[in-house]
Amino acid sequence: MPGIVGIIGTGSFVEKTFAIRRMLERMMHEPFYTSGTYFNEQLGLCVGWVCHSGAFSDCMPVWNETNDVCLIFSGENFADQSEIDQLRAQGHQFDPKTASYIVHLYEELGLKFIEKLNGWFSGVLVDLREKKSILFNDRYGLSRVYQHDAEHGFYFASEAKALLRVLPELRQLNLTSLGEFFSCGCPLQNKTLFSGISLFPAGSAWTFFPLQSTRKEKYFKREVWENQEPLSSIEYYEKLKETWVRILPRYFRGNEQVAVSLTGGKDSRMIMAWTQSSPGSLPCYTFGGMFRDCEDVKLARLVAKICRQPHQVIPVGKDFLSQFSTLAEKTVYFTDGAMDVSGASDLFVNRIVRQIAPVRMTGNYGQEILRGAIAFKPISLHRGLFEQEFDGLVQTAVQTYSSEYTGNRLSFVAFKQVPWHHYSRLSLEQSQLTLRSPYLDNDLVSLAFQTPAELAMSIEPQMRLIIDGNPAVGKI
């Protein structure tokens, strides 16, 4: 999966550079991946990166014009065109379709540049003028960074296996996390399946100086969104429509072809109702079975036809079954155990989908953000299934979940459910292509926190928005 690796600290610089290369080897899963490294002995910094060839971040490392600020960035940023044009007007030179402009945001805004970023990302910024490096990630923590603080340095990587490659003492399961995995389907509270490895906190920016304590800061706090006043029903719909029309074009920009993963649901239908793509220019596809057309296929085919876009079905059939053993093993390995073998079909179809377009637009997270849908909870397992000690950990997971499922429902969805539960499938899909969803756009999520109580779990605003965008699609 695309991402970053790094070591910051003291110790043998030669050994650290060698370790970085071994970490990168564990993340190079496909022939269309590219990678690179940046080393700075003065800062005690060794960083590497992996990305899909041709992707938004396939331009690393990025330097400013004076070569004293460097950025290593993984992920995407969905900015308004006006923000990019403003940087140009200030004299900066860059490719607006790649991540190369982001380093200039830092020049203009300092550390506050991270607050302007909109997407799923992680990165390292190196400021040679102030002799510091900054590790940061997105406000949801969806671009996962595994971390381990060792005596001789701070280790981080987008995949746990990269840390396990060079820190063999960490190759043991965290039994508490394993109990949560059996009960809830994922570890909770930023834990991982591995002892001694935790997740970098969401919305964080940690600044490292040579031979000094690390400055750990949160650039985003969810209370900023939670404390907004709810809108009236009329105000909410008007702002929802204005926001959706404004943000959606952001997700169709870039150098690479975009295709839409269509289902029979409202979330992908809302995207199609408002897309500005010319007829025949936006490939659409739906995953189907081997015996007959399911409702997803029937409805998606109809939506694509109304919108005058090409559509095809990606079948999961005999070809998949013949490859299941290999796909199942790779599924678990690619995701560091976050996804079980049931995800093998996702790996199968997304490998095919990459041949259609390297960027997959999806309606994922729509019902979660706009309707507060809860997608995971503890399941009941037979008390005699496990030995007593481990059974106790499984039961404790139920209590941990209950303690986390308190307070604002949408905050639980956006800042816990999405990065803890949804990450497993996302990481598998992103091993093959770039996934985009406008439903986690900062502007839309912020607005969702202002939903009036009477519409908190209602489908009505989405249905109305679909009709306003394309009445024919709205009639389905």
Secondary structure, 3 states (H helix, E strand, C coil): CCEEEEEECCCCHHHHHHHHHHHHHCCCCCCCEEEEEEEECCCCEEEEEEEECCCCCCCCCEECCCCCEEEEEEECCCCCHHHHHHHHHCCCCCCCCCHHHHHHHHHHHHHHHHHHCCCCEEEEEEECCCCEEEEEECCCCCCCCEEEEECCEEEEECCHHHHHHHCHHHCCECHHHHHHHHHHCCCCCCECCECCCEECCCCEEEEECCCCCCEEEECCCCHHHHCCCCCCHHHHHHHHHHHHHHHHHHHHCCCCCEEEECCCCHHHHHHHHHCCCCCCCCCEEEEECCCCCCHHHHHHHHHHHHCCCCEEEEECCHHHHHHHHHHHHHHHHHCCCCCCHHHHHHHHHHHHHHHHCCEEECCCCHHHHHHCCCCCCCCCCCCCCCCHHHHHHHHHHHHHHHHHCCCCHHHHHHHHHHHHHHHHHHHHHHCCCEEECHHHCHHHHHHHCCCCHHHCCCCHHHHHHHHHHCHHHHCC
